[in-house]
Amino acid sequence: MTRLLIVGPPGAGKGTQAEILASTFGIPAISTGDIFRANIKAGTPLGLQVQEIVAGGGYVPDSLTNAIVQDRLHQADAADGFLLDGYPRTADQVIELDRILGETGAQLDAVVQLVADKDEVVARLLKRAAEQGRADDTEDVIRHRQDVYLEQTEPLIAAYTARGLVAEVDGLGSVEDVAARVLEALAARGIVVSA
């Protein structure tokens, strides 16, 4: 059983590494953003509720996010492990995740923290914005997102560092190089892919 959390600033390749890790360990990658988008697309009651909140410029409340994560972690495919991406985002969500996992006597095995030079990430995102025609992704907007990420995740990283769970990995370089560093950092903590 492997229970992981991955965090990293926007543009550090977190989504790509999450997919690789989940595939490597044979566990589901659970992204709250993906769950929200799937529900919105399917027009479910949850999707309609989330769409209304987001359309109004608000954040999905912790109570709703927590309920979605709890439901997802109790699904059969997550019984043997999972990789969380995008949750928890707040100190209260850390407490709630502990409670959810505690129901089955489980806990996180490691927190993979992708770190990257801010200017490098900004340059990467500006290039991607230009390639994909994202006119609203200006340097100011991108830098603001980086600042918000740091502000939000600082308490989480501190909490998980205090528990000895954080495996810090350089997120810059080729996808393959970063993936190799992630697996190396996990192996150093005794978390290896079973044959």
N, C-alpha and C positions, 0 to 999 in steps of 0.2 A: 504494500500500500504506500503510495506516494501522494502526499498532500502539499501542494506548493502554491505560493503567491508570487506573481511577478509584478514589479513596479518599475517605472522609468519615465523620463520626461517625454512629452510629445516629440516625435521625430527620432527617438532613439532605437526604433525597430522593435518595440515591445510586442506588437501584434504578431510580427513574423516569428520572433523567438518563442512566443507562447504557442503558436501552431507547431513549431518544430519540437518543443519540449513535450507537448501533449502527445504528439505522434510517437516520439521516441519512447516515452514511458507507457503508452497505451492507455492514457487517461483523458477524460474530456476537458477541453479548455472551456472554462465558464466565464464569459464576459457579460457583465450586466448591460453594457451598451448594446451588444448583439441581441440579448434577450428582449430589451426594450424595442429595438428596431424590428425584430421578427414579429412581436406582438402588434406593433403599429401597422406593419404591412398586412398582417392577417386580419386586422380590424377587430381584435379581441377586446373584451371589456377593459382589460388591463392596458392594452395598446391605446384605446381611446382616452383612457384616463391620463396616461403618460403623454400622449400627443397634446392634450389640452394644456398640461402643465408646461411642457417644453415650448409650445406655440406662444404661451404667455411670457416666455423668457425666464421661467422659474426652474428650480432644480427639483428633481424627483425627491420627495421626502424620504428620510431614512426608514420610516416605518414601512413604506412600500418596497423600497430596495431590499430591506432586510427580509421581508416576507418572500420576495422573489428568490433570493439567494437560499433561504431555508428550504423552500419548495424544491429548488434545483438540486441542492446537495442531498436531498432525500430520494432522488430518483436513482433507479437501479444502477445506471452506468457510472455513477459517482461513488458507489459503495467501496470500490477498490482504489480510490484516489481521485484527485482532480487537480486542475491548475486554475486558480482564480486570477482574473485579469480585470482590473477596474473596481475591485471590491476587496477589502474595505478601503474607503476613502477618508473616513473621519475616525477620531478616537472613539466615538460612540459605536461606530460600526465594528471596530476592533473588539470591543466588549461583547457586542451582539454575536460576532463570528465565534468568539470563544464559547458563548452560551450554546449556539447551534451545534458546534462540534462536540461540546461537552455532553450533549444529550446521548451521544453514542460512545463517549469515552475517547474521542479522537482529538487530535491537535495538529497544527501545521508542522511540517517537517523542516521547511526552509522558506525563506523569502529571497527571491532572486531580485537584486536591485541593479538595474542597468544604469550605469553612470556615463555621462558624455559631456564633453566640453560644450558649454552653452553656445558659443559663437559657431562652432562646427555644426551643431544641431540646427541653429537658425539658418545657416547657409544651406544645409540640406533641405530644410522645409521651404525656403524661398525658391530653390531650384525646382522642387516638386510642384509648388504652386504655379510656377511659370509653365512647366510642362503640362499640367492638368488644367490650366486656365482658371485657377482660383484667384480671382482678382481681390477678394476680400482677405486673403492671407498675406497681409502686409507685414513688414518687419516689426512694426509696433505691436500688431496683434499677436504675432508669433512670440515675441519677447514677453508680452503680457501673459500668454498661456504658460510659458516657462516659469514665470514668477509665481503664478497661481499654483502650478504643480508643486513647486518647492515649498510654498507656504502650507499647502494642504498635506503633503506627504511627510514633512519634517516630523510631526508628532508620531506618525505611524512607524517611520523608520526608527525613531528613538525607542518606541515601545518594543519593537521586534529585535532591535539591537540589544536591548537590556535582557532579552530572553535568549540571546545567542543564536538567533535564527537567520540573520542577514548574511547573504553571500553576495558581496559587491563584485560586479563584473563590468569591465570596460565595454560599453555598447558601441564603440566605433570600430570600423573595419568591415571586412566582407561578412555577409550573412553566415558563411561557414565558419569563419574565424571566431565570431562572437558565439555561435552555437557551441563550438568546441570549448571555449572559455567557460561557458555556462555549465556544461557537463563536467568539466574539470573542477569547478568550484563546488558543485554538488557532490562529486566523488570525494572531495576533501572532507566533506561532512558525513561521509558514509552512505550517501544516497546514490546508488548505481542502478543501471538498467539491468533487470533480471533477465537471464538468458532464456 
